[in-house]
Amino acid sequence: MTDGKNNLQLHEPGHELHLEHEDSTIRILHRIIQFAVRILAILMVVVIVWGIGDVIYILYQRLTEPPFLLLKISDILATFGAFLAVLIAIEIFINIRMYLSTNIIPVRLVVGTALMAIARKVIIFDFSEITPPYVYGTAAVVLSLGITYWLITKRV
């Protein structure tokens, strides 16, 4: 069975949380899961607001230390890291929101969020403290996620 719009199979993973399931126990469990996801959405908004506060605090702290109103490269990288952490939290919230509205796990968005998270890690690398195997492992993860994202978004 397909929905015609995206030629999406309705029995693929992520479509199994329909509230109209014939088994009443499964329906109750699906409602519990949806409630849990709503709680996660609320908590993610709290994390986002807290993260924004952290970005503001980091900027304030770095700009008020001597030399005043100047940022060193390490300060800029710490600020980038804080910004990107908030953006990743927003992406996770979008994943949760999409799941709540469709009961479908948005695989492309999840992989995109993972790419953003690993990109954040690469941006804030302190090459004086990490080992070559760590860099190679990170490169393998980036390559794997990039290929996965490309395969997911490739139209046949």
N, CA, C and O atoms as a GROMACS GRO file, in nm:
protein
  624
    1MET      N    1   0.083  -0.118   0.000
    1MET     CA    2   0.000   0.000   0.000
    1MET      C    3   0.088   0.124   0.000
    1MET      O    4   0.180   0.134   0.081
    2THR      N    5   0.062   0.219  -0.089
    2THR     CA    6   0.143   0.340  -0.096
    2THR      C    7   0.054   0.462  -0.082
    2THR      O    8  -0.067   0.456  -0.100
    3ASP      N    9   0.121   0.575  -0.049
    3ASP     CA   10   0.042   0.697  -0.036
    3ASP      C   11   0.042   0.780  -0.164
    3ASP      O   12  -0.018   0.887  -0.167
    4GLY      N   13   0.108   0.731  -0.269
    4GLY     CA   14   0.106   0.798  -0.397
    4GLY      C   15   0.197   0.919  -0.405
    4GLY      O   16   0.265   0.936  -0.506
    5LYS      N   17   0.201   1.002  -0.303
    5LYS     CA   18   0.279   1.125  -0.304
    5LYS      C   19   0.428   1.096  -0.309
    5LYS      O   20   0.499   1.150  -0.395
    6ASN      N   21   0.476   1.014  -0.219
    6ASN     CA   22   0.618   0.982  -0.213
    6ASN      C   23   0.646   0.837  -0.245
    6ASN      O   24   0.758   0.790  -0.229
    7ASN      N   25   0.545   0.766  -0.291
    7ASN     CA   26   0.558   0.623  -0.316
    7ASN      C   27   0.611   0.552  -0.193
    7ASN      O   28   0.697   0.464  -0.203
    8LEU      N   29   0.561   0.589  -0.077
    8LEU     CA   30   0.608   0.541   0.052
    8LEU      C   31   0.528   0.419   0.094
    8LEU      O   32   0.405   0.422   0.094
    9GLN      N   33   0.596   0.314   0.130
    9GLN     CA   34   0.529   0.194   0.177
    9GLN      C   35   0.476   0.219   0.319
    9GLN      O   36   0.551   0.264   0.406
   10LEU      N   37   0.350   0.190   0.343
   10LEU     CA   38   0.292   0.215   0.474
   10LEU      C   39   0.333   0.113   0.578
   10LEU      O   40   0.303   0.131   0.696
   11HIS      N   41   0.400   0.008   0.540
   11HIS     CA   42   0.443  -0.090   0.638
   11HIS      C   43   0.594  -0.085   0.660
   11HIS      O   44   0.652  -0.180   0.712
   12GLU      N   45   0.657   0.023   0.619
   12GLU     CA   46   0.799   0.041   0.645
   12GLU      C   47   0.819   0.082   0.790
   12GLU      O   48   0.723   0.125   0.855
   13PRO      N   49   0.942   0.069   0.843
   13PRO     CA   50   0.968   0.110   0.981
   13PRO      C   51   0.926   0.255   1.003
   13PRO      O   52   0.944   0.340   0.916
   14GLY      N   53   0.869   0.282   1.120
   14GLY     CA   54   0.824   0.415   1.153
   14GLY      C   55   0.675   0.434   1.134
   14GLY      O   56   0.619   0.534   1.179
   15HIS      N   57   0.609   0.339   1.067
   15HIS     CA   58   0.465   0.349   1.043
   15HIS      C   59   0.386   0.259   1.138
   15HIS      O   60   0.264   0.244   1.124
   16GLU      N   61   0.452   0.202   1.232
   16GLU     CA   62   0.383   0.104   1.316
   16GLU      C   63   0.318   0.163   1.441
   16GLU      O   64   0.266   0.087   1.523
   17LEU      N   65   0.318   0.294   1.458
   17LEU     CA   66   0.258   0.353   1.577
   17LEU      C   67   0.124   0.420   1.547
   17LEU      O   68   0.099   0.533   1.591
   18HIS      N   69   0.040   0.353   1.475
   18HIS     CA   70  -0.092   0.408   1.447
   18HIS      C   71  -0.185   0.377   1.565
   18HIS      O   72  -0.185   0.266   1.619
   19LEU      N   73  -0.263   0.477   1.603
   19LEU     CA   74  -0.352   0.462   1.719
   19LEU      C   75  -0.475   0.379   1.687
   19LEU      O   76  -0.551   0.347   1.778
   20GLU      N   77  -0.496   0.345   1.562
   20GLU     CA   78  -0.615   0.266   1.526
   20GLU      C   79  -0.582   0.118   1.512
   20GLU      O   80  -0.651   0.045   1.440
   21HIS      N   81  -0.480   0.072   1.580
   21HIS     CA   82  -0.442  -0.070   1.576
   21HIS      C   83  -0.556  -0.154   1.631
   21HIS      O   84  -0.628  -0.111   1.722
   22GLU      N   85  -0.574  -0.276   1.577
   22GLU     CA   86  -0.686  -0.362   1.618
   22GLU      C   87  -0.672  -0.415   1.760
   22GLU      O   88  -0.773  -0.447   1.824
   23ASP      N   89  -0.551  -0.427   1.812
   23ASP     CA   90  -0.528  -0.478   1.947
   23ASP      C   91  -0.534  -0.362   2.046
   23ASP      O   92  -0.458  -0.266   2.034
   24SER      N   93  -0.623  -0.370   2.145
   24SER     CA   94  -0.641  -0.260   2.241
   24SER      C   95  -0.515  -0.238   2.326
   24SER      O   96  -0.486  -0.124   2.363
   25THR      N   97  -0.442  -0.344   2.358
   25THR     CA   98  -0.319  -0.329   2.435
   25THR      C   99  -0.217  -0.247   2.356
   25THR      O  100  -0.152  -0.158   2.411
   26ILE      N  101  -0.204  -0.278   2.230
   26ILE     CA  102  -0.111  -0.205   2.143
   26ILE      C  103  -0.153  -0.059   2.132
   26ILE      O  104  -0.067   0.029   2.136
   27ARG      N  105  -0.283  -0.032   2.119
   27ARG     CA  106  -0.332   0.107   2.114
   27ARG      C  107  -0.294   0.182   2.240
   27ARG      O  108  -0.249   0.297   2.233
   28ILE      N  109  -0.311   0.120   2.357
   28ILE     CA  110  -0.276   0.184   2.485
   28ILE      C  111  -0.126   0.210   2.490
   28ILE      O  112  -0.083   0.318   2.531
   29LEU      N  113  -0.047   0.112   2.448
   29LEU     CA  114   0.098   0.130   2.450
   29LEU      C  115   0.142   0.241   2.354
   29LEU      O  116   0.233   0.317   2.384
   30HIS      N  117   0.077   0.250   2.239
   30HIS     CA  118   0.108   0.358   2.144
   30HIS      C  119   0.077   0.494   2.206
   30HIS      O  120   0.152   0.589   2.188
   31ARG      N  121  -0.034   0.503   2.278
   31ARG     CA  122  -0.069   0.630   2.343
   31ARG      C  123   0.034   0.666   2.450
   31ARG      O  124   0.070   0.783   2.465
   32ILE      N  125   0.081   0.567   2.524
   32ILE     CA  126   0.184   0.591   2.625
   32ILE      C  127   0.312   0.641   2.558
   32ILE      O  128   0.375   0.734   2.608
   33ILE      N  129   0.348   0.580   2.447
   33ILE     CA  130   0.469   0.624   2.375
   33ILE      C  131   0.451   0.766   2.324
   33ILE      O  132   0.543   0.847   2.334
   34GLN      N  133   0.335   0.797   2.269
   34GLN     CA  134   0.311   0.934   2.222
   34GLN      C  135   0.318   1.033   2.338
   34GLN      O  136   0.371   1.143   2.321
   35PHE      N  137   0.266   0.997   2.454
   35PHE     CA  138   0.275   1.084   2.571
   35PHE      C  139   0.422   1.104   2.609
   35PHE      O  140   0.464   1.216   2.639
   36ALA      N  141   0.500   0.997   2.608
   36ALA     CA  142   0.642   1.006   2.641
   36ALA      C  143   0.716   1.097   2.542
   36ALA      O  144   0.803   1.174   2.582
   37VAL      N  145   0.680   1.088   2.415
   37VAL     CA  146   0.743   1.173   2.314
   37VAL      C  147   0.706   1.319   2.337
   37VAL      O  148   0.789   1.408   2.317
   38ARG      N  149   0.583   1.346   2.380
   38ARG     CA  150   0.542   1.483   2.412
   38ARG      C  151   0.625   1.538   2.529
   38ARG      O  152   0.666   1.654   2.528
   39ILE      N  153   0.649   1.454   2.629
   39ILE     CA  154   0.733   1.495   2.743
   39ILE      C  155   0.874   1.526   2.693
   39ILE      O  156   0.935   1.624   2.735
   40LEU      N  157   0.926   1.441   2.604
   40LEU     CA  158   1.059   1.467   2.547
   40LEU      C  159   1.063   1.599   2.471
   40LEU      O  160   1.162   1.672   2.478
   41ALA      N  161   0.955   1.631   2.400
   41ALA     CA  162   0.949   1.758   2.327
   41ALA      C  163   0.956   1.876   2.424
   41ALA      O  164   1.028   1.973   2.400
   42ILE      N  165   0.881   1.867   2.533
   42ILE     CA  166   0.883   1.974   2.634
   42ILE      C  167   1.022   1.988   2.693
   42ILE      O  168   1.074   2.099   2.707
   43LEU      N  169   1.084   1.876   2.727
   43LEU     CA  170   1.218   1.879   2.784
   43LEU      C  171   1.319   1.935   2.684
   43LEU      O  172   1.412   2.006   2.723
   44MET      N  173   1.302   1.904   2.557
   44MET     CA  174   1.395   1.955   2.456
   44MET      C  175   1.384   2.107   2.445
   44MET      O  176   1.485   2.174   2.426
   45VAL      N  177   1.263   2.161   2.456
   45VAL     CA  178   1.248   2.306   2.455
   45VAL      C  179   1.319   2.368   2.575
   45VAL      O  180   1.382   2.473   2.562
   46VAL      N  181   1.311   2.304   2.690
   46VAL     CA  182   1.382   2.352   2.809
   46VAL      C  183   1.533   2.351   2.782
   46VAL      O  184   1.603   2.446   2.817
   47VAL      N  185   1.582   2.244   2.722
   47VAL     CA  186   1.725   2.235   2.690
   47VAL      C  187   1.766   2.345   2.591
   47VAL      O  188   1.873   2.404   2.606
   48ILE      N  189   1.682   2.372   2.493
   48ILE     CA  190   1.712   2.477   2.394
   48ILE      C  191   1.722   2.613   2.463
   48ILE      O  192   1.817   2.688   2.440
   49VAL      N  193   1.624   2.645   2.547
   49VAL     CA  194   1.626   2.773   2.618
   49VAL      C  195   1.748   2.781   2.709
   49VAL      O  196   1.815   2.884   2.716
   50TRP      N  197   1.778   2.672   2.778
   50TRP     CA  198   1.895   2.667   2.865
   50TRP      C  199   2.022   2.686   2.782
   50TRP      O  200   2.114   2.757   2.824
   51GLY      N  201   2.027   2.624   2.665
   51GLY     CA  202   2.143   2.637   2.577
   51GLY      C  203   2.162   2.779   2.528
   51GLY      O  204   2.275   2.827   2.517
   52ILE      N  205   2.052   2.848   2.498
   52ILE     CA  206   2.061   2.989   2.458
   52ILE      C  207   2.119   3.071   2.572
   52ILE      O  208   2.203   3.158   2.551
   53GLY      N  209   2.073   3.043   2.693
   53GLY     CA  210   2.130   3.110   2.810
   53GLY      C  211   2.280   3.083   2.822
   53GLY      O  212   2.356   3.172   2.859
   54ASP      N  213   2.321   2.960   2.792
   54ASP     CA  214   2.462   2.924   2.798
   54ASP      C  215   2.542   3.002   2.693
   54ASP      O  216   2.652   3.048   2.722
   55VAL      N  217   2.489   3.015   2.572
   55VAL     CA  218   2.557   3.092   2.468
   55VAL      C  219   2.575   3.237   2.513
   55VAL      O  220   2.683   3.294   2.499
   56ILE      N  221   2.469   3.295   2.567
   56ILE     CA  222   2.476   3.433   2.616
   56ILE      C  223   2.579   3.444   2.727
   56ILE      O  224   2.658   3.538   2.728
   57TYR      N  225   2.579   3.350   2.819
   57TYR     CA  226   2.675   3.352   2.931
   57TYR      C  227   2.819   3.340   2.881
   57TYR      O  228   2.907   3.412   2.927
   58ILE      N  229   2.842   3.248   2.787
   58ILE     CA  230   2.977   3.230   2.734
   58ILE      C  231   3.025   3.358   2.666
   58ILE      O  232   3.138   3.402   2.688
   59LEU      N  233   2.939   3.417   2.582
   59LEU     CA  234   2.977   3.542   2.516
   59LEU      C  235   3.005   3.652   2.617
   59LEU      O  236   3.105   3.723   2.606
   60TYR      N  237   2.918   3.667   2.715
   60TYR     CA  238   2.936   3.770   2.818
   60TYR      C  239   3.068   3.747   2.892
   60TYR      O  240   3.147   3.839   2.911
   61GLN      N  241   3.090   3.623   2.933
   61GLN     CA  242   3.209   3.590   3.010
   61GLN      C  243   3.336   3.617   2.928
   61GLN      O  244   3.432   3.674   2.980
   62ARG      N  245   3.337   3.577   2.803
   62ARG     CA  246   3.457   3.593   2.720
   62ARG      C  247   3.480   3.740   2.682
   62ARG      O  248   3.595   3.782   2.670
   63LEU      N  249   3.374   3.816   2.665
   63LEU     CA  250   3.390   3.957   2.625
   63LEU      C  251   3.423   4.049   2.741
   63LEU      O  252   3.475   4.159   2.720
   64THR      N  253   3.394   4.006   2.864
   64THR     CA  254   3.423   4.092   2.979
   64THR      C  255   3.558   4.063   3.043
   64THR      O  256   3.601   4.136   3.132
   65GLU      N  257   3.624   3.956   3.000
   65GLU     CA  258   3.758   3.927   3.050
   65GLU      C  259   3.860   4.008   2.970
   65GLU      O  260   3.839   4.035   2.851
   66PRO      N  261   3.970   4.048   3.035
   66PRO     CA  262   4.073   4.120   2.959
   66PRO      C  263   4.132   4.030   2.851
   66PRO      O  264   4.149   3.911   2.876
   67PRO      N  265   4.163   4.079   2.737
   67PRO     CA  266   4.136   4.212   2.684
   67PRO      C  267   3.986   4.227   2.653
   67PRO      O  268   3.926   4.141   2.589
   68PHE      N  269   3.927   4.337   2.699
   68PHE     CA  270   3.784   4.357   2.690
   68PHE      C  271   3.736   4.365   2.545
   68PHE      O  272   3.801   4.426   2.460
   69LEU      N  273   3.622   4.303   2.519
   69LEU     CA  274   3.554   4.302   2.390
   69LEU      C  275   3.635   4.239   2.277
   69LEU      O  276   3.610   4.266   2.159
   70LEU      N  277   3.733   4.156   2.313
   70LEU     CA  278   3.810   4.082   2.212
   70LEU      C  279   3.799   3.933   2.240
   70LEU      O  280   3.799   3.889   2.355
   71LEU      N  281   3.790   3.857   2.134
   71LEU     CA  282   3.781   3.712   2.147
   71LEU      C  283   3.906   3.647   2.087
   71LEU      O  284   3.950   3.683   1.978
   72LYS      N  285   3.961   3.551   2.160
   72LYS     CA  286   4.070   3.470   2.106
   72LYS      C  287   4.008   3.359   2.022
   72LYS      O  288   3.887   3.336   2.027
   73ILE      N  289   4.092   3.292   1.945
   73ILE     CA  290   4.043   3.182   1.862
   73ILE      C  291   3.975   3.076   1.947
   73ILE      O  292   3.871   3.023   1.908
   74SER      N  293   4.030   3.044   2.063
   74SER     CA  294   3.969   2.943   2.150
   74SER      C  295   3.832   2.990   2.200
   74SER      O  296   3.741   2.909   2.218
   75ASP      N  297   3.818   3.121   2.221
   75ASP     CA  298   3.688   3.176   2.262
   75ASP      C  299   3.585   3.164   2.149
   75ASP      O  300   3.469   3.129   2.172
   76ILE      N  301   3.630   3.191   2.028
   76ILE     CA  302   3.541   3.182   1.913
   76ILE      C  303   3.497   3.037   1.893
   76ILE      O  304   3.380   3.010   1.866
   77LEU      N  305   3.591   2.943   1.907
   77LEU     CA  306   3.556   2.802   1.892
   77LEU      C  307   3.459   2.757   2.001
   77LEU      O  308   3.366   2.680   1.974
   78ALA      N  309   3.479   2.804   2.124
   78ALA     CA  310   3.386   2.769   2.233
   78ALA      C  311   3.247   2.826   2.204
   78ALA      O  312   3.146   2.760   2.230
   79THR      N  313   3.243   2.947   2.150
   79THR     CA  314   3.115   3.009   2.115
   79THR      C  315   3.048   2.933   2.002
   79THR      O  316   2.927   2.907   2.006
   80PHE      N  317   3.126   2.896   1.898
   80PHE     CA  318   3.071   2.815   1.789
   80PHE      C  319   3.014   2.684   1.842
   80PHE      O  320   2.905   2.643   1.803
   81GLY      N  321   3.089   2.620   1.931
   81GLY     CA  322   3.042   2.494   1.989
   81GLY      C  323   2.910   2.510   2.061
   81GLY      O  324   2.821   2.426   2.047
   82ALA      N  325   2.896   2.618   2.138
   82ALA     CA  326   2.772   2.642   2.210
   82ALA      C  327   2.657   2.671   2.113
   82ALA      O  328   2.546   2.620   2.131
   83PHE      N  329   2.683   2.753   2.010
   83PHE     CA  330   2.581   2.782   1.909
   83PHE      C  331   2.536   2.653   1.841
   83PHE      O  332   2.416   2.628   1.828
   84LEU      N  333   2.631   2.574   1.797
   84LEU     CA  334   2.596   2.452   1.725
   84LEU      C  335   2.524   2.352   1.813
   84LEU      O  336   2.437   2.279   1.764
   85ALA      N  337   2.557   2.348   1.942
   85ALA     CA  338   2.485   2.258   2.033
   85ALA      C  339   2.337   2.298   2.040
   85ALA      O  340   2.250   2.211   2.043
   86VAL      N  341   2.310   2.428   2.042
   86VAL     CA  342   2.170   2.474   2.044
   86VAL      C  343   2.102   2.439   1.912
   86VAL      O  344   1.987   2.396   1.911
   87LEU      N  345   2.172   2.457   1.801
   87LEU     CA  346   2.113   2.423   1.670
   87LEU      C  347   2.084   2.274   1.660
   87LEU      O  348   1.984   2.234   1.601
   88ILE      N  349   2.172   2.192   1.715
   88ILE     CA  350   2.148   2.047   1.714
   88ILE      C  351   2.026   2.014   1.800
   88ILE      O  352   1.945   1.930   1.763
   89ALA      N  353   2.013   2.081   1.915
   89ALA     CA  354   1.895   2.059   1.999
   89ALA      C  355   1.768   2.099   1.925
   89ALA      O  356   1.665   2.033   1.939
   90ILE      N  357   1.774   2.207   1.847
   90ILE     CA  358   1.658   2.248   1.768
   90ILE      C  359   1.625   2.142   1.663
   90ILE      O  360   1.508   2.112   1.640
   91GLU      N  361   1.727   2.087   1.599
   91GLU     CA  362   1.704   1.980   1.500
   91GLU      C  363   1.639   1.858   1.566
   91GLU      O  364   1.549   1.796   1.509
   92ILE      N  365   1.685   1.825   1.685
   92ILE     CA  366   1.626   1.712   1.757
   92ILE      C  367   1.480   1.742   1.791
   92ILE      O  368   1.394   1.654   1.780
   93PHE      N  369   1.451   1.866   1.831
   93PHE     CA  370   1.312   1.904   1.857
   93PHE      C  371   1.228   1.890   1.731
   93PHE      O  372   1.114   1.842   1.737
   94ILE      N  373   1.283   1.930   1.616
   94ILE     CA  374   1.210   1.916   1.490
   94ILE      C  375   1.183   1.768   1.462
   94ILE      O  376   1.074   1.732   1.416
   95ASN      N  377   1.282   1.682   1.489
   95ASN     CA  378   1.261   1.538   1.474
   95ASN      C  379   1.144   1.491   1.560
   95ASN      O  380   1.057   1.417   1.514
   96ILE      N  381   1.143   1.536   1.684
   96ILE     CA  382   1.036   1.495   1.777
   96ILE      C  383   0.902   1.548   1.727
   96ILE      O  384   0.802   1.475   1.727
   97ARG      N  385   0.899   1.675   1.686
   97ARG     CA  386   0.774   1.734   1.637
   97ARG      C  387   0.721   1.661   1.514
   97ARG      O  388   0.601   1.635   1.504
   98MET      N  389   0.811   1.629   1.422
   98MET     CA  390   0.767   1.555   1.303
   98MET      C  391   0.713   1.418   1.341
   98MET      O  392   0.614   1.372   1.284
   99TYR      N  393   0.778   1.354   1.436
   99TYR     CA  394   0.732   1.222   1.479
   99TYR      C  395   0.592   1.233   1.540
   99TYR      O  396   0.506   1.150   1.513
  100LEU      N  397   0.571   1.336   1.624
  100LEU     CA  398   0.439   1.353   1.686
  100LEU      C  399   0.331   1.380   1.584
  100LEU      O  400   0.218   1.332   1.600
  101SER      N  401   0.362   1.454   1.478
  101SER     CA  402   0.258   1.490   1.383
  101SER      C  403   0.232   1.382   1.278
  101SER      O  404   0.126   1.381   1.217
  102THR      N  405   0.328   1.291   1.256
  102THR     CA  406   0.312   1.194   1.150
  102THR      C  407   0.325   1.049   1.195
  102THR      O  408   0.288   0.958   1.121
  103ASN      N  409   0.378   1.025   1.316
  103ASN     CA  410   0.410   0.890   1.364
  103ASN      C  411   0.512   0.821   1.274
  103ASN      O  412   0.521   0.698   1.272
  104ILE      N  413   0.590   0.899   1.201
  104ILE     CA  414   0.694   0.846   1.114
  104ILE      C  415   0.828   0.897   1.164
  104ILE      O  416   0.843   1.015   1.194
  105ILE      N  417   0.925   0.808   1.173
  105ILE     CA  418   1.059   0.849   1.212
  105ILE      C  419   1.123   0.911   1.087
  105ILE      O  420   1.142   0.842   0.987
  106PRO      N  421   1.156   1.042   1.092
  106PRO     CA  422   1.211   1.110   0.974
  106PRO      C  423   1.360   1.076   0.957
  106PRO      O  424   1.447   1.149   1.004
  107VAL      N  425   1.387   0.966   0.890
  107VAL     CA  426   1.523   0.912   0.881
  107VAL      C  427   1.619   1.014   0.819
  107VAL      O  428   1.730   1.032   0.868
  108ARG      N  429   1.577   1.081   0.712
  108ARG     CA  430   1.665   1.179   0.648
  108ARG      C  431   1.702   1.290   0.745
  108ARG      O  432   1.818   1.332   0.750
  109LEU      N  433   1.605   1.339   0.821
  109LEU     CA  434   1.631   1.445   0.917
  109LEU      C  435   1.720   1.396   1.031
  109LEU      O  436   1.806   1.470   1.079
  110VAL      N  437   1.701   1.273   1.074
  110VAL     CA  438   1.785   1.216   1.179
  110VAL      C  439   1.930   1.205   1.132
  110VAL      O  440   2.022   1.240   1.206
  111VAL      N  441   1.950   1.158   1.009
  111VAL     CA  442   2.086   1.147   0.956
  111VAL      C  443   2.146   1.287   0.937
  111VAL      O  444   2.264   1.308   0.963
  112GLY      N  445   2.065   1.382   0.892
  112GLY     CA  446   2.111   1.520   0.879
  112GLY      C  447   2.152   1.578   1.013
  112GLY      O  448   2.252   1.650   1.023
  113THR      N  449   2.075   1.548   1.116
  113THR     CA  450   2.109   1.594   1.251
  113THR      C  451   2.240   1.531   1.297
  113THR      O  452   2.323   1.598   1.359
  114ALA      N  453   2.258   1.404   1.268
  114ALA     CA  454   2.384   1.337   1.303
  114ALA      C  455   2.501   1.401   1.230
  114ALA      O  456   2.609   1.419   1.287
  115LEU      N  457   2.481   1.436   1.103
  115LEU     CA  458   2.586   1.505   1.028
  115LEU      C  459   2.620   1.639   1.092
  115LEU      O  460   2.737   1.676   1.103
  116MET      N  461   2.517   1.712   1.135
  116MET     CA  462   2.540   1.840   1.200
  116MET      C  463   2.617   1.820   1.331
  116MET      O  464   2.707   1.898   1.363
  117ALA      N  465   2.581   1.718   1.405
  117ALA     CA  466   2.649   1.692   1.533
  117ALA      C  467   2.796   1.657   1.512
  117ALA      O  468   2.882   1.706   1.585
  118ILE      N  469   2.825   1.574   1.413
  118ILE     CA  470   2.964   1.537   1.388
  118ILE      C  471   3.040   1.656   1.330
  118ILE      O  472   3.160   1.671   1.356
  119ALA      N  473   2.972   1.740   1.252
  119ALA     CA  474   3.037   1.862   1.200
  119ALA      C  475   3.073   1.955   1.315
  119ALA      O  476   3.180   2.017   1.314
  120ARG      N  477   2.985   1.965   1.414
  120ARG     CA  478   3.015   2.045   1.534
  120ARG      C  479   3.142   1.994   1.600
  120ARG      O  480   3.228   2.072   1.640
  121LYS      N  481   3.151   1.862   1.611
  121LYS     CA  482   3.268   1.801   1.674
  121LYS      C  483   3.394   1.836   1.597
  121LYS      O  484   3.497   1.869   1.658
  122VAL      N  485   3.388   1.830   1.464
  122VAL     CA  486   3.505   1.861   1.382
  122VAL      C  487   3.543   2.008   1.396
  122VAL      O  488   3.661   2.041   1.404
  123ILE      N  489   3.443   2.096   1.399
  123ILE     CA  490   3.469   2.240   1.408
  123ILE      C  491   3.543   2.274   1.538
  123ILE      O  492   3.630   2.361   1.539
  124ILE      N  493   3.509   2.206   1.646
  124ILE     CA  494   3.570   2.242   1.775
  124ILE      C  495   3.687   2.150   1.812
  124ILE      O  496   3.732   2.152   1.926
  125PHE      N  497   3.736   2.069   1.716
  125PHE     CA  498   3.854   1.986   1.743
  125PHE      C  499   3.969   2.071   1.795
  125PHE      O  500   3.997   2.179   1.743
  126ASP      N  501   4.034   2.023   1.898
  126ASP     CA  502   4.158   2.082   1.946
  126ASP      C  503   4.268   1.985   1.904
  126ASP      O  504   4.296   1.888   1.974
  127PHE      N  505   4.328   2.013   1.789
  127PHE     CA  506   4.422   1.918   1.729
  127PHE      C  507   4.547   1.896   1.815
  127PHE      O  508   4.622   1.801   1.791
  128SER      N  509   4.571   1.982   1.911
  128SER     CA  510   4.686   1.960   1.999
  128SER      C  511   4.659   1.851   2.102
  128SER      O  512   4.752   1.801   2.165
  129GLU      N  513   4.532   1.814   2.119
  129GLU     CA  514   4.497   1.717   2.222
  129GLU      C  515   4.436   1.587   2.171
  129GLU      O  516   4.413   1.495   2.250
  130ILE      N  517   4.408   1.577   2.041
  130ILE     CA  518   4.347   1.454   1.990
  130ILE      C  519   4.449   1.372   1.913
  130ILE      O  520   4.548   1.425   1.862
  131THR      N  521   4.424   1.243   1.907
  131THR     CA  522   4.517   1.151   1.843
  131THR      C  523   4.475   1.124   1.698
  131THR      O  524   4.358   1.141   1.664
  132PRO      N  525   4.569   1.083   1.615
  132PRO     CA  526   4.533   1.050   1.475
  132PRO      C  527   4.423   0.944   1.464
  132PRO      O  528   4.335   0.960   1.380
  133PRO      N  529   4.422   0.836   1.545
  133PRO     CA  530   4.311   0.741   1.533
  133PRO      C  531   4.174   0.804   1.558
  133PRO      O  532   4.075   0.765   1.496
  134TYR      N  533   4.168   0.902   1.647
  134TYR     CA  534   4.043   0.972   1.674
  134TYR      C  535   3.998   1.051   1.551
  134TYR      O  536   3.880   1.052   1.516
  135VAL      N  537   4.094   1.116   1.485
  135VAL     CA  538   4.064   1.191   1.363
  135VAL      C  539   4.017   1.095   1.254
  135VAL      O  540   3.920   1.124   1.185
  136TYR      N  541   4.086   0.982   1.238
  136TYR     CA  542   4.048   0.883   1.137
  136TYR      C  543   3.908   0.826   1.165
  136TYR      O  544   3.827   0.808   1.074
  137GLY      N  545   3.882   0.797   1.290
  137GLY     CA  546   3.750   0.746   1.328
  137GLY      C  547   3.641   0.847   1.298
  137GLY      O  548   3.534   0.812   1.246
  138THR      N  549   3.667   0.973   1.329
  138THR     CA  550   3.571   1.079   1.300
  138THR      C  551   3.550   1.092   1.149
  138THR      O  552   3.437   1.110   1.103
  139ALA      N  553   3.659   1.082   1.074
  139ALA     CA  554   3.648   1.089   0.928
  139ALA      C  555   3.563   0.974   0.874
  139ALA      O  556   3.484   0.993   0.782
  140ALA      N  557   3.578   0.855   0.932
  140ALA     CA  558   3.498   0.740   0.890
  140ALA      C  559   3.350   0.764   0.919
  140ALA      O  560   3.264   0.729   0.838
  141VAL      N  561   3.320   0.823   1.034
  141VAL     CA  562   3.181   0.852   1.069
  141VAL      C  563   3.124   0.956   0.973
  141VAL      O  564   3.011   0.941   0.926
  142VAL      N  565   3.200   1.062   0.945
  142VAL     CA  566   3.154   1.166   0.853
  142VAL      C  567   3.128   1.106   0.714
  142VAL      O  568   3.025   1.133   0.653
  143LEU      N  569   3.221   1.025   0.666
  143LEU     CA  570   3.206   0.962   0.535
  143LEU      C  571   3.083   0.870   0.533
  143LEU      O  572   3.005   0.873   0.438
  144SER      N  573   3.067   0.790   0.637
  144SER     CA  574   2.953   0.698   0.644
  144SER      C  575   2.820   0.773   0.646
  144SER      O  576   2.727   0.738   0.573
  145LEU      N  577   2.812   0.877   0.728
  145LEU     CA  578   2.689   0.955   0.734
  145LEU      C  579   2.664   1.029   0.603
  145LEU      O  580   2.549   1.040   0.559
  146GLY      N  581   2.770   1.080   0.542
  146GLY     CA  582   2.755   1.149   0.414
  146GLY      C  583   2.702   1.056   0.306
  146GLY      O  584   2.612   1.093   0.231
  147ILE      N  585   2.756   0.936   0.298
  147ILE     CA  586   2.709   0.838   0.201
  147ILE      C  587   2.565   0.798   0.232
  147ILE      O  588   2.482   0.785   0.142
  148THR      N  589   2.535   0.778   0.359
  148THR     CA  590   2.398   0.742   0.399
  148THR      C  591   2.301   0.852   0.360
  148THR      O  592   2.195   0.823   0.304
  149TYR      N  593   2.335   0.977   0.387
  149TYR     CA  594   2.247   1.088   0.353
  149TYR      C  595   2.228   1.096   0.202
  149TYR      O  596   2.116   1.117   0.154
  150TRP      N  597   2.336   1.078   0.127
  150TRP     CA  598   2.328   1.081  -0.018
  150TRP      C  599   2.236   0.970  -0.070
  150TRP      O  600   2.154   0.992  -0.158
  151LEU      N  601   2.252   0.850  -0.014
  151LEU     CA  602   2.168   0.737  -0.058
  151LEU      C  603   2.021   0.761  -0.024
  151LEU      O  604   1.933   0.728  -0.103
  152ILE      N  605   1.995   0.818   0.093
  152ILE     CA  606   1.856   0.844   0.135
  152ILE      C  607   1.791   0.947   0.045
  152ILE      O  608   1.674   0.933   0.008
  153THR      N  609   1.866   1.051   0.010
  153THR     CA  610   1.807   1.160  -0.068
  153THR      C  611   1.814   1.138  -0.218
  153THR      O  612   1.751   1.211  -0.294
  154LYS      N  613   1.888   1.037  -0.261
  154LYS     CA  614   1.901   1.009  -0.406
  154LYS      C  615   1.767   0.962  -0.460
  154LYS      O  616   1.705   0.870  -0.407
  155ARG      N  617   1.723   1.028  -0.566
  155ARG     CA  618   1.597   0.990  -0.632
  155ARG      C  619   1.629   0.895  -0.745
  155ARG      O  620   1.714   0.923  -0.829
  156VAL      N  621   1.562   0.781  -0.747
  156VAL     CA  622   1.585   0.681  -0.851
  156VAL      C  623   1.496   0.710  -0.970
  156VAL      O  624   1.500   0.637  -1.069
   0.00000   0.00000   0.00000
